[in-house]
Amino acid sequence: MEFFEVLGKRQSIRAYSERPVEEEALHRILEAAHSAPSAGNLQARDIFIVREPERRAALARAAFGQDFIAAAPVSLVFCTHPARCTWKYGNRGRRLYAVQDATIACAYAMLAATALGLSTVWVGAFADSAVHEAVGSPAGLDPVAVLPIGYAAENPTRRPRLPFEDVVHEI
């Protein structure tokens, strides 16, 4: 799929079929996320792959009952790993660069999934401690996004965007 076609096709999907995500597709998505740029190339992010139904259900509960997370055959949890960059960037690295590293990796994963014919939705509403418990992540990592991945079981109407002129400003 051509890049701009990928951008046009990507949309948030909250209903997934039971069809599993192929290992090769998941690997390619993870490679895309891993290739994302990061501050100082320190890669201050970790990604947790969640496949077990019990853990996916725990993630859905952690996300305040967003049950589509449990319905997707796999979810990725993107966490900051601030210790990888605070030694170089201090507090700014902890509070900003590590977050940027995790979020851009998630965005790359979303686009890669779309290019492979899969669907995703960015989930940012969750209780951090419950996500930690669901994935068993070590202390010091902060979850910033949950990304359910699967084959769409819906085809929602595209949501409108603000007018270009309202968000892009030439100075």
Backbone bond lengths (Angstrom), bond angles and torsions (degrees), N, CA, C in turn:
res aa  C-N    CA-C-N  psi(-1)  N-CA   C-N-CA  omega(-1)  CA-C   N-CA-C  phi
1 M - - - 1.456 - - 1.526 108.26 -
2 E 1.298 117.07 133.93 1.456 122.90 179.16 1.536 109.36 -69.19
3 F 1.339 116.94 145.70 1.465 121.92 -171.14 1.532 113.42 -53.50
4 F 1.304 118.20 -48.39 1.463 119.81 -177.24 1.522 111.49 -70.30
5 E 1.310 116.96 -25.31 1.463 120.55 172.55 1.535 109.65 -68.46
6 V 1.328 117.09 -39.90 1.471 121.78 176.09 1.527 109.39 -58.28
7 L 1.329 116.68 -47.20 1.466 120.16 -179.94 1.521 110.90 -60.39
8 G 1.314 117.08 -39.74 1.459 120.92 -179.62 1.516 113.65 -71.32
9 K 1.316 117.56 -28.54 1.466 121.26 -177.82 1.526 113.20 -87.65
10 R 1.321 117.99 -24.07 1.450 120.23 -177.02 1.528 110.58 -64.84
11 Q 1.306 115.27 128.17 1.458 119.98 172.30 1.520 108.35 -152.75
12 S 1.303 116.36 162.57 1.460 121.48 -178.70 1.519 110.38 -76.61
13 I 1.334 115.26 124.02 1.463 122.26 179.94 1.519 108.42 -117.27
14 R 1.329 115.00 131.87 1.457 120.64 -178.24 1.530 113.12 -120.75
15 A 1.319 117.08 17.06 1.466 121.83 174.99 1.520 107.34 -139.33
16 Y 1.327 116.00 127.03 1.452 121.55 -174.41 1.522 111.20 -123.91
17 S 1.333 115.58 145.95 1.456 120.51 173.87 1.535 108.00 -77.10
18 E 1.313 116.23 169.09 1.468 121.09 178.71 1.523 112.36 -80.93
19 R 1.319 116.89 -6.14 1.468 120.60 -179.33 1.527 109.67 -58.93
20 P 1.334 117.30 126.91 1.466 119.10 -178.97 1.524 112.52 -70.59
21 V 1.302 114.93 156.02 1.468 121.95 174.10 1.527 106.86 -83.42
22 E 1.315 116.45 125.37 1.450 121.68 -178.60 1.532 110.08 -64.13
23 E 1.332 115.44 145.11 1.467 121.01 -179.08 1.523 111.83 -57.95
24 E 1.316 117.22 -41.64 1.461 119.98 -179.48 1.532 110.64 -63.17
25 A 1.321 116.92 -40.75 1.466 120.37 178.73 1.519 110.53 -64.35
26 L 1.326 117.01 -45.47 1.461 120.08 179.41 1.521 110.20 -62.13
27 H 1.313 116.68 -41.31 1.467 120.27 178.77 1.532 110.87 -61.09
28 R 1.320 117.14 -42.88 1.463 120.55 179.45 1.529 110.95 -64.99
29 I 1.325 117.15 -38.32 1.468 121.27 176.98 1.523 109.84 -62.84
30 L 1.330 116.33 -45.04 1.463 120.30 179.58 1.530 111.62 -66.28
31 E 1.326 117.20 -36.79 1.465 119.94 175.28 1.523 110.79 -62.53
32 A 1.329 116.67 -41.05 1.471 119.73 178.15 1.520 110.19 -62.32
33 A 1.325 116.90 -45.61 1.469 120.42 179.63 1.526 110.29 -61.49
34 H 1.322 115.80 -41.92 1.463 120.74 -179.23 1.524 112.02 -66.19
35 S 1.329 117.52 -26.01 1.464 121.14 -179.25 1.520 113.11 -82.94
36 A 1.323 117.63 -6.07 1.471 121.24 -177.52 1.527 110.48 -61.74
37 P 1.327 116.57 146.52 1.462 119.30 177.81 1.524 111.15 -66.53
38 S 1.323 114.58 159.74 1.465 119.66 177.88 1.522 108.71 -150.38
39 A 1.306 114.64 158.62 1.465 120.22 -179.11 1.526 109.73 -61.66
40 G 1.322 115.38 122.45 1.458 120.69 178.65 1.518 113.29 61.40
41 N 1.327 117.57 16.14 1.465 124.23 -174.92 1.526 111.48 54.41
42 L 1.334 116.94 31.79 1.460 121.22 -178.69 1.526 112.48 -87.87
43 Q 1.330 117.23 -11.76 1.466 123.14 173.90 1.536 111.66 50.58
44 A 1.319 114.78 57.54 1.466 122.28 -176.25 1.529 110.95 -80.46
45 R 1.345 115.66 59.87 1.458 122.01 -177.99 1.523 108.67 -153.40
46 D 1.298 115.43 151.25 1.464 122.73 171.12 1.516 107.45 -130.04
47 I 1.329 116.21 150.67 1.461 122.37 -179.73 1.522 107.97 -124.41
48 F 1.320 115.94 128.76 1.457 121.79 177.40 1.522 108.83 -108.94
49 I 1.323 115.51 130.36 1.464 122.02 177.83 1.524 107.54 -94.83
50 V 1.327 116.39 125.52 1.464 121.07 -177.34 1.528 108.50 -119.41
51 R 1.338 115.48 112.77 1.463 120.97 -179.55 1.518 112.93 -117.53
52 E 1.308 117.42 -33.47 1.462 121.13 -175.27 1.524 110.05 -61.55
53 P 1.331 117.40 131.11 1.470 120.51 -178.54 1.527 113.83 -55.19
54 E 1.329 117.55 -37.13 1.476 119.73 -179.21 1.530 111.06 -66.62
55 R 1.308 116.02 -40.10 1.471 119.63 179.29 1.527 111.05 -71.64
56 R 1.337 117.37 -37.04 1.469 120.19 176.59 1.526 109.60 -64.16
57 A 1.326 117.05 -38.91 1.466 120.58 176.77 1.528 110.31 -65.31
58 A 1.328 116.65 -38.54 1.470 120.08 177.51 1.528 110.44 -64.94
59 L 1.329 116.86 -38.46 1.465 120.02 176.02 1.524 110.97 -63.03
60 A 1.338 116.99 -41.82 1.468 120.74 178.83 1.524 110.18 -61.22
61 R 1.327 117.07 -41.81 1.477 120.13 177.43 1.528 110.24 -65.81
62 A 1.340 116.39 -40.39 1.471 120.55 178.93 1.519 111.06 -62.40
63 A 1.339 115.53 -27.79 1.470 121.74 -179.73 1.528 110.71 -95.25
64 F 1.310 115.48 32.25 1.462 122.15 172.93 1.529 112.84 59.67
65 G 1.349 115.23 40.81 1.450 119.83 173.94 1.516 115.49 81.68
66 Q 1.311 118.02 22.97 1.464 120.35 175.94 1.533 107.59 -80.51
67 D 1.335 115.09 81.98 1.459 122.62 -169.20 1.522 114.65 -63.91
68 F 1.313 118.19 -19.03 1.462 119.33 177.73 1.521 111.15 -61.30
69 I 1.330 118.20 -22.96 1.467 121.16 176.80 1.525 109.62 -62.71
70 A 1.322 116.48 -42.54 1.463 120.47 178.67 1.523 111.52 -69.14
71 A 1.325 117.19 -28.80 1.466 121.27 -178.08 1.524 112.53 -76.65
72 A 1.312 118.22 -27.48 1.466 120.87 178.60 1.530 108.57 -69.97
73 P 1.322 118.37 139.72 1.461 119.77 -177.10 1.523 115.12 -67.11
74 V 1.322 116.80 -20.74 1.464 120.51 178.32 1.522 108.15 -151.35
75 S 1.323 115.52 146.12 1.462 121.14 171.79 1.518 108.12 -130.39
76 L 1.309 114.64 147.02 1.453 120.95 172.36 1.520 107.71 -109.23
77 V 1.312 116.05 137.21 1.461 121.42 175.85 1.518 107.21 -113.45
78 F 1.317 115.08 120.27 1.463 122.25 -178.79 1.516 108.80 -98.77
79 C 1.325 115.88 122.92 1.464 121.42 -178.56 1.522 110.42 -122.16
80 T 1.301 115.02 150.46 1.465 119.58 170.87 1.524 107.94 -74.68
81 H 1.284 115.91 152.87 1.464 122.88 172.86 1.523 106.29 -132.43
82 P 1.350 115.23 72.75 1.464 119.89 -170.24 1.528 115.01 -59.97
83 A 1.313 118.15 -27.44 1.464 119.74 -178.69 1.521 111.61 -60.62
84 R 1.322 117.18 -23.61 1.461 119.87 179.96 1.532 112.47 -72.74
85 C 1.335 117.43 -18.88 1.466 116.79 -177.04 1.525 114.52 -126.67
86 T 1.331 119.11 -12.96 1.474 118.49 -178.07 1.523 112.00 -67.15
87 W 1.320 117.45 -28.48 1.463 118.94 178.71 1.521 111.14 -60.74
88 K 1.334 116.09 -29.29 1.464 120.31 -178.31 1.526 111.61 -98.93
89 Y 1.338 117.19 -38.38 1.464 120.85 -171.44 1.524 114.49 -113.76
90 G 1.315 117.79 0.53 1.463 121.45 177.22 1.517 113.39 60.23
91 N 1.324 115.41 -142.49 1.462 121.65 -176.19 1.533 112.32 -61.83
92 R 1.333 117.00 -36.96 1.472 119.21 178.53 1.530 110.69 -62.26
93 G 1.304 117.20 -38.71 1.458 121.26 176.32 1.517 111.39 -63.43
94 R 1.329 117.71 -42.54 1.456 122.16 -179.51 1.514 111.84 -66.45
95 R 1.334 116.80 -48.76 1.464 118.68 -171.85 1.527 114.15 -88.43
96 L 1.357 118.10 -18.75 1.457 119.32 -177.12 1.526 113.19 -124.11
97 Y 1.333 117.93 -57.43 1.460 119.27 -172.15 1.521 112.71 -63.28
98 A 1.323 117.90 -40.29 1.474 119.80 178.79 1.525 110.43 -64.43
99 V 1.328 117.27 -37.41 1.468 121.04 176.77 1.518 110.11 -65.71
100 Q 1.317 116.66 -44.35 1.467 120.01 177.90 1.529 110.82 -61.86
101 D 1.316 117.12 -42.06 1.470 120.33 179.41 1.524 111.08 -59.08
102 A 1.319 117.48 -44.68 1.472 121.14 -178.95 1.523 111.16 -69.72
103 T 1.329 117.13 -40.44 1.460 118.72 -176.24 1.527 112.18 -72.22
104 I 1.321 117.76 -37.45 1.470 117.33 179.23 1.528 110.27 -70.11
105 A 1.321 117.75 -33.06 1.468 120.14 175.28 1.524 109.67 -63.33
106 C 1.320 117.37 -39.78 1.463 121.24 177.61 1.525 110.72 -64.71
107 A 1.322 117.27 -42.12 1.467 120.36 178.93 1.533 110.67 -62.54
108 Y 1.322 117.33 -41.33 1.466 120.09 176.89 1.522 110.25 -61.79
109 A 1.330 117.37 -41.64 1.469 121.31 179.20 1.524 110.68 -62.12
110 M 1.326 116.77 -41.49 1.472 120.59 179.04 1.519 111.10 -60.73
111 L 1.315 116.15 -45.81 1.460 120.10 -178.45 1.524 111.36 -68.35
112 A 1.327 117.26 -38.86 1.459 120.23 177.68 1.526 110.14 -63.67
113 A 1.329 117.20 -42.65 1.469 120.88 178.43 1.526 110.08 -59.71
114 T 1.314 117.07 -44.46 1.463 121.08 178.78 1.523 110.75 -60.74
115 A 1.323 117.02 -44.72 1.465 121.03 -179.98 1.523 111.78 -60.81
116 L 1.333 117.09 -26.51 1.459 122.39 -179.13 1.532 112.45 -93.07
117 G 1.343 116.71 5.49 1.461 119.88 178.98 1.513 114.42 84.33
118 L 1.320 116.77 11.93 1.469 122.21 177.99 1.524 109.82 -99.05
119 S 1.326 115.04 168.09 1.462 120.68 -178.93 1.521 109.83 -124.90
120 T 1.330 114.54 156.10 1.460 121.74 -178.41 1.524 109.12 -146.59
121 V 1.310 114.79 171.88 1.465 122.07 165.87 1.525 106.76 -150.25
122 W 1.306 115.61 135.63 1.470 121.60 177.79 1.519 107.78 -77.03
123 V 1.327 116.75 125.44 1.462 121.47 177.29 1.519 107.77 -116.83
124 G 1.320 114.90 119.27 1.457 120.20 179.02 1.514 113.30 -118.51
125 A 1.326 117.25 -6.02 1.465 121.71 -179.96 1.517 108.92 -95.22
126 F 1.320 115.94 106.60 1.463 120.97 179.17 1.520 109.10 -164.66
127 A 1.322 114.70 163.72 1.464 121.61 174.11 1.526 107.21 -89.25
128 D 1.322 116.71 117.00 1.463 121.09 -175.67 1.524 112.12 -53.01
129 S 1.323 117.21 -47.71 1.466 120.32 -176.00 1.527 111.38 -62.79
130 A 1.322 117.45 -36.33 1.468 120.93 178.74 1.525 110.96 -70.25
131 V 1.336 118.20 -34.38 1.460 120.91 175.81 1.527 109.11 -67.47
132 H 1.330 117.21 -43.57 1.473 120.53 176.66 1.526 109.96 -54.89
133 E 1.303 115.80 -46.71 1.464 120.57 -179.21 1.528 111.03 -64.01
134 A 1.314 117.57 -42.20 1.465 121.41 -177.90 1.529 112.27 -63.60
135 V 1.332 117.22 -37.17 1.466 119.84 -176.82 1.520 113.04 -102.24
136 G 1.314 117.15 -10.26 1.458 119.69 -179.57 1.509 113.55 68.94
137 S 1.319 116.06 32.63 1.468 119.51 -178.88 1.522 110.64 -74.26
138 P 1.321 116.60 148.01 1.456 120.16 -179.59 1.534 111.88 -72.45
139 A 1.311 114.81 160.13 1.465 120.66 175.77 1.521 109.03 -59.71
140 G 1.323 115.84 147.53 1.460 121.18 178.10 1.513 113.23 98.50
141 L 1.323 117.80 -13.61 1.457 121.21 175.26 1.521 107.73 -100.08
142 D 1.320 116.31 138.82 1.460 120.50 179.94 1.514 110.05 -119.16
143 P 1.350 117.98 122.89 1.466 119.21 178.20 1.519 110.64 -69.62
144 V 1.342 115.59 137.83 1.462 119.83 177.90 1.523 112.35 -121.78
145 A 1.340 117.34 -20.32 1.461 119.56 180.00 1.519 109.99 -157.77
146 V 1.322 114.40 142.13 1.462 122.41 169.95 1.526 105.21 -112.38
147 L 1.333 116.17 131.95 1.456 120.85 -176.63 1.530 109.85 -125.24
148 P 1.351 117.14 94.04 1.463 118.81 172.72 1.528 109.22 -67.31
149 I 1.326 116.07 141.88 1.465 121.60 -179.00 1.522 108.83 -133.08
150 G 1.319 115.63 133.74 1.455 120.11 176.28 1.513 110.88 -177.79
151 Y 1.318 114.98 -173.17 1.457 120.97 176.19 1.519 108.43 -88.93
152 A 1.304 116.30 132.72 1.465 122.23 -175.28 1.525 111.57 -62.39
153 A 1.323 114.51 138.80 1.462 121.70 172.26 1.524 108.78 -115.39
154 E 1.322 116.01 20.63 1.466 122.33 177.36 1.516 107.92 -152.46
155 N 1.322 114.86 162.24 1.455 121.55 176.23 1.526 107.49 -137.43
156 P 1.339 116.02 76.24 1.460 118.72 -175.00 1.530 112.71 -68.09
157 T 1.305 114.79 156.90 1.459 121.00 173.80 1.520 108.21 -65.22
158 R 1.309 115.41 138.05 1.460 119.37 177.75 1.510 111.13 -62.69
159 R 1.304 115.26 134.66 1.458 120.08 179.49 1.520 109.59 -84.33
160 P 1.324 117.00 142.70 1.474 119.43 -176.78 1.528 112.03 -71.87
161 R 1.271 114.70 154.89 1.459 122.91 174.47 1.527 108.26 -104.25
162 L 1.319 115.21 154.66 1.456 119.12 172.25 1.523 108.44 -60.80
163 P 1.304 117.98 154.42 1.466 118.83 176.09 1.532 110.66 -58.64
164 F 1.294 114.83 140.26 1.460 122.76 -179.05 1.527 110.78 -49.35
165 E 1.333 115.88 -44.43 1.463 121.11 -176.80 1.536 112.55 -64.75
166 D 1.337 117.19 -20.75 1.465 119.91 179.81 1.532 112.63 -80.76
167 V 1.329 116.64 -17.59 1.467 118.75 -176.02 1.530 114.22 -120.18
168 V 1.327 117.31 -14.33 1.469 120.77 179.81 1.524 107.50 -113.42
169 H 1.337 115.27 126.91 1.467 120.44 -174.70 1.526 109.85 -129.58
170 E 1.272 117.02 122.99 1.460 120.94 174.27 1.515 107.69 -94.22
171 I 1.322 115.80 132.45 1.478 119.59 -178.41 1.518 110.45 -119.96
